[in-house]
């Protein structure tokens, strides 16, 4: 039996009387890129905050390698191998590449009675890990992060997550603020991570980017899962229509009405 690396079962999230997520069930396997698609307000950000330990679900179950887990903090999610990389990945423009790669977990060495940063080792590891993801023009870990392109900064953040043991890599709109060349660089890095056996959750509005790297796709609309399908099962036009609320909206509206009735809330109004 092929147990998914990460499984979500009937995840719901409410903030007081406001229901934000409705019965979200998803699976992602090792070496798979799950593209999570949806417009603003679809619930993508809330879902990744649950995955990364920022929020706890109101109900539902999350499993890693078939074992149920609950996260009280982002640190606990990280300890279970879940890493979230936002745009530019929390890198620090005024730090060197080596320092930014290891911030908070710097390698050290003895210098007389003192323990100091092992800058040479930090730089060597940072450059090596970026090269393994295809960033070959970086050869000096003392360079400032602010001098890197947007794609290279994303590469630095992803390389750091992989180095520190990420099994599930959540990428939140990694290509949104990038030009064509830089976005292509990030997409190549996503495929490199996939080849390493890492499960990638790729959050994006861009259907072309999703189709370039994705093997599995899920569309969220107003907090509910509107579609879950594999590569080749839907065309670019069909996916775009789904994200805009075209296909299956009658079924989705009925599901949301049923959910809200069970929780004694007024159902949201959804326009087709």
N, C-alpha and C positions, 0 to 999 in steps of 0.2 A: 504494500500500500504506500503510495507516494504522499507522505504527510507534508502539507505546506509549511514553509518556514514561519509564516505569519498568517493567522486566521482570525478574522473578526466575525462574530456571530450576533446579529440583531442588536447592534450598537445604537442606543438612543442617548441623546443629550438635551437637557433642558436647563435653562437659566431662569429660576423662578417659574413664572407661568408661561414663559416663552420656550416652545419646543424648537430646537435647532436641527437635530438629526433624528431621522426616523428609520429604525430597523435596518441599519447598514450592515450587510454581510459581504465580506471580501476575502479572497485568498491570494497570497503571493508566494511563489516558490523560489528556491535558489536559482540564480542565473536567469531570472525573469525581470523584465521591465514592465511594471504595471503603470500605465498612464492614467492619472486621475484628472478627468476633464470636467469643466463646468464654468459657468459665468460667475461674476461677482455675486456673493450672497448664496452660492450653491451649497455651502457647508464644508468646502475643502479645508479651509483654515482651521475650523473647529475639529475636524477629523484628525488632521495631522497633529494638533495640540494634544489630542487624546493619545495618539500613538507615541508622542514624544514625552509623555508624562506631565504635561502642563495642566491638563484637565483630566478628571476622572469621568467616565461615562455614567450617566444616570442609571442605565441598565444595559445588559448585554455582556458578552464574554470575549476576551482576547486571549489567544493562545500562541505560544512560540514553540515550535517543534512538538506540537501536540500537548503541551503542558499549559494550563491556564495561568495567566499572570495578571497582576494588578500593579500599577505604578503610582507611587505617591509623589514622585518628583522626576524631573528630567534626568537626574543622576541615576535613578533606578532604571529608567529606560535605556540609558547609555550602558549600564552594567549588563543589560540583556542584549546588547549589540545593536541597538537602534540609534542611528545618528541622523540628525536633521541639519541640512545645509540650506540656509536662506540665501537670498541674493548677495553675492560677494562673500558669503559664508562666515561673517564675523571676523574677517581678516582685518588687520590694523595697518593703515597706509603708512604710518610713521615708524613702523617696526621693520626690521629686516625679515627676509623670507624665513630664515632659520628660527628666529625668535617667535614669529607669528605662527609657524608650524607647531611649535611646542609650548605655546603660552599656557602656563599653569602646570606643565608637566616636563619642565626643562631637564635635559641630561646634565649631570654635574660631574665635577672632578675635584680632587684635592689640590689646593695650592697653599702649601705650608699648613698652618693650622686652620685654614679657611676652606669652605666648600663653595665653589664658584661654578658659573655656567660653563659647560663645555661647548663653546661656540663652534669650534671646528666640527665636532661630531654632529651637532644640531644642523649645521649647514649641509654637511655631507648627506645626512639622512633625508632632509627636506628636498634637496636637489634630486637625489636618487628616486625618491617616491614620485616626484612630479614627472621624471623621465619615464618611469614605468607606465604612466598614464598618457604618454605621448608628447609631453611638453619638453622638447629637446633643446630649445634655444636658451634655457635657463641653466647657467653653469656657475653662478655665484650666489651662495646663500646669504651673503651680506647685502645684497641689493634690497632697496626699500620696496615694500609691497605696493606703495603708491605709484611706483614706476611700471607696474605690470598692467597688461591689458585686462579688460573685464573677464575674458575667457581664462586667462592665466590665473587670475584671483580665484575664480571658481575652481580651477584645477587644484590650486593650493588647498582650498577648503576640503575638496573631495579626497585628495591624497592624504590629508591629515586624518579624516574620518576613517579611511581604509586602514591606514597605519595603526590606528588605535583600536582596531578590531571590529569595525562595523560589519554586521551581517545583513542588516536592513538599512539601506541608505535612502533617506527621504530628501528629495530635491524640490524645493519650493520655488517654482517659476525661475529656474536657473538661467533661462535664455531671454527673459522678458526685457531687460534693459540693454541687450547686446546687439551689435550690428551683425550682418550676415556672416562674415568671416569668423567673428568671435563665437557666435552661436553654433556654427558648424564645429568649432573646436570643442565646445562643451558637449555636443552630441556625440562626438568621437570618444570623449572621456566616459560618457555614460555607457557606451558599448564596451569599452575596456573594463569597466567595473562589472558589467554583466558577465564578461568572459572569465572574470576571477571567481564567479560563482556567487556574487553578491546579489541579493534581491533589491531591486531599485523601485521606489515609488516616485514617479515623475509627475509633478503637478504642473499643469500648463493650460493656457488658453489656446495655444498654437497647435492646430490640428496637423499641420505639415510636420512640425517637430515631433509630435507624438507618433505619427506614422513612420517616421524615420528610425526611431529607436524602440518603439513599443512592441511587445509581444502579447500584451493583455491590456484591455481598456475598460474603464468604468466611467460612466457619466453621472454626475450628481446634478439634480435640479431641486432647488429650494429644500435642501436637506435630505432628499430621498434619492435612492439609486434608481435612475431611469433606464440604465442599460449596463450590461456586463458581457463582453464579447472578446473574441480572440482576433489576432491579426488576420486579415483577409476576409473576415465575415461581413464587414461593412465598408462602404466606399467613403472617401473623404467627404463627399456631399452628404451622405447619410449621417455621418458623425456630426457635421456642422449643423444639420437640421435638428438632430437630437439635442445638441447644446443650446440651440435657440428655442427649444421647447416644442418642436413640431411633432415628431413621431412619438406614439405611445402616451400622449398627454392625457387622454381620457382615462386610460388604465391607471396612470400615476395619480391623477386627481382622485379617483375612487379609492386608491390605497391610502392616500393622505387623509381623506375624509373618514375612512374606517379607523385609522390610527387615532385621529383627533377625537372621534366619538368615544373610543375606548377610554381616553384620558379626560373626557368631559371638557374638551376645549372646542372652540369654534374652528372649523377647518379654514385653512388659508385659501384665498381666492387665486386661482391660477388661470392665466389667460393662455389660450392655445396659440 
